[in-house]
């Protein structure tokens, strides 16, 4: 059961809150609809309940707040709009990636694709999906964890009648199995068809909380729909009958239609029941609607005048907004909710119970309902691997880096001055970074950039999770990919140079290995810088810009700061400290130490280290600030 008590959003820029002291309940085995026009506060109420934005009040899911649930995705399924999936990812790949985040087997993705009718399009990319397919996939994602509660924000918006009917059948089947469905809608007729209980909201306040039958009887306006080839003539005849009613005709004092659609004597309305006026509306296409009458009266009129009728049925339509009086409270309490007599657990409003609120202090006394950051994936390594390999851009970037490095290696091997290490790394001296390091930096930026652009881990407009485990896994995967790119580049270039120029080119210098290790370390550093920068700046482009800023801007600055005298002093200090820590290794490996120390002391290494430290501190600072807020 869902219990929402005193939900109140924070006012912004002097405006009244979008949701003001909203209280209602939703029970399992039933569909509850929040009904209201655009801007009435329905979506804000859902976001308050899911703690996607801050406010006041209490929202309990089976007695516990959402942040108290050990695995929220396994208990509450959420669909707050379109699927935030990468357009290049397939439907099966998207659900399998989310299954790793939820912590369920990957086979459940195929099961749910069959449930929502997308098994035949499992390998179709999301960019080709229609709105109906996208909504089906979103529902499958919400059902991944086999939750007991579904929270949906106007899921039928924009769908065709057939797609909407399918969606209603799925939600009805879920509720018939004991599940709880809470949805929003703007259409009263849709709410009456779909929901078992309808909570009407307007201006962020509770207007009514009714069963579906009571809602249809009191909040919808009955009408008689007539289809006839002589619809215009029938409309004129009915209008004439209505005019004659004032003079004691067919619609005269003897009989009329009451508000609830029942036909009875006008004298029976002595208890204050008002007559509903008869209104005739021509809709075109041989169809008219008669409000305030019955099928019997309209049919008799058509029969007396010899008018052929193809269809005669009673339907319900909309009434004017705001027809129900405000209901300030719906939890059975009277007086301010902060008094000592307030019950420890919310109670449903009994019939005839008083409902009231003692001004602004009633809202202020409710406990704070803070916005809670979304939880990270349950299996972060599996999630990150599926996220990485599930799109073509990863493979295209890797292939492009290898091809560009190969071309650069062949060009360096053909030149007069042959730098073997640079040729193997595919790094021309005119470029600030080798192609492998640049590709690793871009892939690192995409690791967090895609999370912000396609937030698959969080509902719409929710903050991207900033968990330590998620960051560590992304950095480890980015580092592993950078090392694999460097190794593949070296091996591919070595084979190509040997085949094109012979083995003489591969007579490597004495300290070739530290140079290649430094190149691999540079690629790892670029990948980490891209990931951290994209996480802090929330953009792939800015993450890549931060990577390129290291060799273009920061490294020359470090080179300018380190003057010749300072460099000589650092070199002398390194020579004095080296004998204290140098370990003698067999095979002459100890001779690499001076070369490694020289590489580390380069401005590029210092600039990259400064950049990583600054970005990590910025990431930690923004994470801490978000949690405190």
Secondary structure by P-SEA (a helix, b strand, c coil): cbbbcccccccccccccccccccccccccbbbbbcccccccaaaaaaaaaccbbbbbbbbcccccccccccccccbbbbcccccccccccaaaaaaaaaaaaccccaaaaaaaaaaccccccccccccccaaaaaaaaaaaaacccccbbbbccccccccaaaaaaaaaaaaaaaaabbbbbbccccaaaaaacccbbbbbccccccccccaaaaaaccbbbbbbbbccaaaaaaaaaaaaaaaccccccccccccccccbbbbbccccccbbbbbbbbbbbccccbbbbccccaaaaaaaaaaacccccbbbbbccccccccccccccccccccccccccccccccccccccbbbbccaaaaaaccccccccccccccaaaaaaaaaaccaaaaaaaaaaaaaaaaaaaaaaacccccaaaaaacccccccccaaaaaaaaaaaaaaaaaaaccccccccccccccaaaaaaaaaaaaaaaaaaaaaaaaaaaaaaaacccccccccccaaaaaaaaaaaaaaaaaaaaaaaaaaaccaaaaaaaaaaacccaaaaaaaaacaaaaaaaaaaaaaaccccccccccccccaaaaaaaaaacaaaaaaaaaaaaaaaaaaaaaaaaaac
